[in-house]
């Protein structure tokens, strides 16, 4: 049986079962400005710390930065960041989603060796367990997932 558990953060919810958390979720609206990636990383890092997943911060921060930057450069307002877990799927997954109002999937470009940009989704593709783009009610949702591996420092 799953039950809703409140969180100190008003934008965060936790669904738990008798064996512990099943899923956690935080959603925030982003202004698509140059500060959006930093704001998104702060929200992400706070959620990961609260959920006991701080060991995923480095990879998750990079994925978040790339997804949000892509929305800033190519998307349309309004935009939202949603971070959530599914601890029962494939050993546990962390999902990072960025939704904006511009329809259509992003391209995975062939960046030239000397190009100063154009590698964001290639980085996402290399780091994420999986990633994709789905149509949303008013645009698109670009997402990436990471496996929730045990914290290597906690095991030591």
WOCOR-V227243 format. One record per pair of residues at least 6 apart in sequence whose C-alpha atoms are under 7 Angstrom apart, sorted by the first residue. I is the first residue (numbers start at 1). J is the second residue. Records with the same first field share a line. If there is no record, write none. Layout:
I: J + J
This chain:
1: 17
2: 15 + 16 + 17
3: 15 + 16 + 17
4: 14 + 15 + 16
5: 13 + 14 + 15 + 16
6: 13 + 14
7: 13 + 14
11: 26 + 27
12: 25 + 26
13: 24 + 25 + 26
14: 21 + 23 + 24 + 25
15: 21 + 22 + 23 + 24
16: 22 + 23
22: 86 + 87 + 88
23: 84 + 85 + 86 + 87
24: 84 + 85
25: 83 + 84 + 85
26: 82 + 83 + 84
27: 80 + 81 + 82 + 83
28: 80 + 81 + 82
29: 79 + 80 + 81
30: 36 + 79 + 80 + 81
31: 79
32: 72 + 77 + 79
33: 72
36: 68
37: 65 + 68 + 69
40: 64 + 81
41: 61 + 64 + 65
44: 83
45: 57
48: 54 + 57
55: 151
63: 124
64: 96
66: 120
67: 98
68: 98
71: 100
75: 100 + 101 + 102
76: 100 + 101 + 102
77: 100 + 101
78: 100 + 101
79: 98 + 99 + 100 + 101
80: 98 + 99 + 100
81: 97 + 98 + 99
82: 96 + 97 + 98
83: 95 + 96 + 97
84: 94 + 95 + 96
85: 93 + 94 + 95
86: 92 + 93 + 94
87: 93
92: 147 + 148
93: 145 + 146 + 147 + 148
94: 145 + 146 + 147 + 148
95: 143 + 144 + 145 + 146
96: 143 + 144 + 145
97: 141 + 142 + 143 + 144
98: 141 + 142 + 143
99: 140 + 141 + 142
100: 139 + 140 + 141
101: 138 + 139 + 140
102: 139 + 140
103: 139 + 140
104: 140
105: 133
108: 121 + 122
109: 118
111: 118 + 119
125: 131
128: 144 + 145 + 146
129: 145 + 146 + 147
130: 144 + 145
131: 143 + 144 + 145
132: 142 + 143 + 144
133: 140 + 141 + 142 + 143
134: 140 + 141 + 142
135: 141
